[in-house]
């Protein structure tokens, strides 16, 4: 696990957890992908973090078929070029270029890890390096300051799966075990969109209980950020799994609401 910290002078910021695009798959919704990039690009207080699995990256022996990909794993990153050097089809380096300065950090996903396991190369790190963004490995725990309001954030791509919505949410809740008092955890992997509350109790430092209770009740939210994969012909369809929600999310972090200091979060779904 690695650490990240960022301070914003704004009283509100918009956080876009992007990932599970599976670019290169014939089922990647490229129209929605480019719409999401445009939304982030045009949001003056919008920033994003990479949650992994931006590219399909099917290799020999992978669960998916390497023959069905529209682009091979290298082309998914660099693009496809004609023999004369002219770009024929964009890769992720080109697609993410317009929002590279808005990236907070990136972590790796399981599809990229296929290449790491086979060769030692880390595709998600290659994307981050090309964009000039911090790469934070498997998981990242950090602080985001919205003015003087601190949000503790944990990001992990996720691991494991479930057929039902409850099973998918349980995968996300396991990530909270790594940081039980995080204000927000963010994951992907299960190709669903969800927001689940978590409550904990703690003791207020320095409180004695003589005048006020030293107990503090905290609440955080666990987000799953969706995917851009269509259902027809997908791995999910072959395994008789229900269709997943297609889209991404935007999380609003606030310092003040109606003039009152508050540690508030809201979220919206970007679903085309």
N, C-alpha and C positions, 0 to 999 in steps of 0.2 A: 504494500500500500504506500502511496506517495501523498505529499501534501501540496495544497494550492491555496493561495490567498489573493484576493482582489478587492480593492476599494473603489466605490463609485460615489461621486458627490451627489448624484441624483436622489430624489425622494422616491423614485420608482424605477425599476428596471424590468425588462422582459427577457426571460431565459428560455432559449429554444434547445431542448435536448434532441439532437438529430442522430439517427442511426437506423439500422435494419432496412436500408434502402435496397440492398442486394442488386446493385447496379451490374448489369451484364446478364441478368436473368431475363428471359422473355416475359416474365410476369411482373417485372419492375415497372411501376407507373411513372414513366419519365416525365409526363406532363405535370403530375402532382409534384414530383421532385423539383422541377424547375420553378414551379409556383412557390414552393416552400423557400427555396433559395432567394427568390425575388422578395418575398415577404420579409425575410431576415435582413436582406440588403437595404430595404427601404424603411426599416424600423429604426428611428434615431436613437432609441434606448434599448435596442435589441442586441443580444449576444447569444452565442451558441456554444455548446460543447458536444464533442463527438462521442457517441456511446458504443461505437463499433458496428461491424457488419455493413459497412457502406457498400462493399462489393460482394458479388456472389462467390467468386473464388472457388469454384468446383474443380478439384484435382482428381486424378485417377485414384479410386478408392473412396472418394467422398460419398456422402449420402445421396447428394444430387448427381445428375449426369453432367459430365464435362462436355458432352457433345451437344447439349441443348442450349448452351450459353450463346448469346449473341456476340460476345467478345470474349477472348481468352483472358486469363487472369492478368497478364501484363497489360493488355489493351484496356482492361477495366480501369487501370490507373493512369496510363500514359496516353491512351487514345489509339485509334487505328489510323495509320498513315498510308497514302498511296506510295507507289515506287518512286515518284518524283519528290516525295517528302511533304506533300500537301495533306493536311489533316482531313481525314474522311469522316471520322466519328469521334466525338469528344470522350476523354476519360475523366476520372474523378478530379485529377489535378486541375483540369480546365473548368469543370462544373463548379468546384468550390472556390475557385480563384476570386470571384467577386465579393465573397464574404470572409476572406482569409483574415482580415484585420479585426473581425468581430468574434473570432474563435478564442474562448477562454482556455480550453485544453481538450485533449483527446485521449481516450483509452482504447484498449484493444477488444475485439470481439472474437467469438469462436471460429468464424469463417476465415478471418485473417490468420488465426493461430494454426490453421491447416498448413499454411506455407512455412510458418515458424517451425513447426514440428518436423517438416520435411527437409528444410534447407537452412534454418537459422535466420532467414530474412523475416522482418516484422512489417507487413504491409501497412498497418495502421500507423506505425511510427514513420514510415516513408511518406504517407500522406501528410502527417503533422509536420514533418521536416520540410516538405515542399511548401507548405503554407506558412511556415515560420511560427507554428503554434507549439505550445508545450505538449509533450507526450508523457502521460502519467501511468503507463503500464497497465496492469490488470485492474486496479481500483485506485480511487483518489478520494481522500477526505480533506476537506478544507473549509475556509471561511469566506463568505462574500459579505462585504459591508455595503449596505444601502444607507448612505449618510452614516449615522452612528448606530444603526441597527444591524446586528450581526446574525447572519444565517449560516448555520453549520450544514454543510452539504456533503453527501457521500454518493459517489457514482461508481457503478459496477455494471458490466454488460449483462450479467445474469448467467445462470447455469441451471440445466434441467428443464423439464417441461411438464405440461399437464394438458389433458384433453378438455377439461371443463374450465370455465372462467375462474371458479374458486381455486382450482389447481394452479392456474397461471398466476393468480394473485399471491398464493402461498410461496411461489418461487421468488416473487418480489419481496415478500415479508422476511424471507431468510436473509436478505441483504441487510436489513435493519439489525440483525444480530451482531454485525460488525461494528455498528455505532448506534446503540439504543437511544441516545438522546439527540440524534441529528434532527435538524428542523425539516430537512427534506432528503430523501434518498431517491435516486434516479437509476432506472435500469431499462433494459430492452429485452431482447432474446425471445420472449414468448409471443411477440407480434400482436399484442393487445394494447388497449389504452385503458388505464385505470388510475384512480387516485384513492388511496386508503388512509384513514387517520390512524395514528398511533399515539397513545397516552402513556406517560410515565410520571413517577413521583420522585422527588429529590429533596435534599435539605438546602435551605438558603444559607450560604456561607456567612458566618458571623451572627446569625439569628439565634437567640437564646430561648425563645418561647415564653418569656415573661410577659410581653405585651402583644406580640403577634406570633402566629403559628410559624415555626421554621420550615413547614412543609411547602414545597413548591410543586404545582401540577403543570407539567409541560405537555405540549402536543406537537407532533410533527406529521408530515405527509409523505407517503410512499407512492412515487409516480412510476408508471410504465409508459414508455414513450411511443408505442405503436410501430408500424412498419409501412412500407410502400409496395408490398406484394399483393397482387391479385390472386384470387382463389383458384380459378379454372386451370386445370392441368398442374397444379402445385403439388408439392410433397404432402401438404396437409390433406388435400383431396384424396391422394393415393392411400393415406393412412386412415381415411374415414374420420378426420378431425373436422370440427365445425369451422366455418369461415371466420377469419380474424378481422378485426377492425383495421381499415386502411387509413392511415393518416399519421400526423405528428402532433405534438402539443407545444403550447407556449405557456410558461409559468410566469405570473406577475408577482414580483416581490416588492412590498411597499414599506416605506418608512413612516409615512403619515397617511391617515384616512380622516378626512373632514376635520383637519386641524389637530387630531389627537394622535399621540405616538402609539403605534401599534405594530406588532410583528405579524403581518398578515400575508397570506398567499392566495392567489386566485389562478385558475388555469382555463385555457381554451383549447379546443381541438381544431387542428387545421386538416380538414378532410376533403378538400377539393370542391 
